[in-house]
Amino acid sequence: MAAAAGADVLVVQGSEAGGHRGSFRDDPADDLAGGIGLLSLLQLVRSRTALPLVAAGGISTGAAMAAVLAAGASAAQPGTAFLRCPEAGTAQVHREAIAGHGQTAMSRAFSGRLARGIRNQFPRGS
C-alpha cells in the first residue's frame, strides 16, 4: 500500500520496539499475537518490495545494527537507547531503569494504546 501511494522508503518496526509503536490498527484483540520480530519482519517486507527499508525496534547495540543491515535494511533507527544520552534530558531514575536488567511488558495502562515499558506495579494493574 505504501509503495503504491508513492512512498520512497519504509520504516519496518519489529515487536521488540520500546514505548509506543506505530501501527495501522489499534485493536486490543491483536495484543495476544505478540507481533513479528524485526529480523523476520525485514525478510517478509523485503520479499514484497524493493524500496529501501529502515529497521526499528530493539536496536541498541552495534551488533544489532549490523544484524538488521545484514537482513536487508538500508538503515537502522535506534530509539530507546538514546534516552540515556545527556541531550535527552531523561530523569536519572529513568536512565537507571533503562540501563538495568529489568523485564519489559506490553501494556495499555499508560495511555490506552499498546506500549512496551519496564515491568513494575503500574502495568500489572491493567
Secondary structure, 3 states (H helix, E strand, C coil): CCCCCCCCCEEEECCCCCEECCCCCCCHHHHHHCCCCHHHHHHHHHCCCCCCEEEECCCCCHHHHHHHHHCCCCEEECCHHHHHCHHHCCCHHHHHHHHCCCCEEEECCCCCCCEEEECCHHHHCC
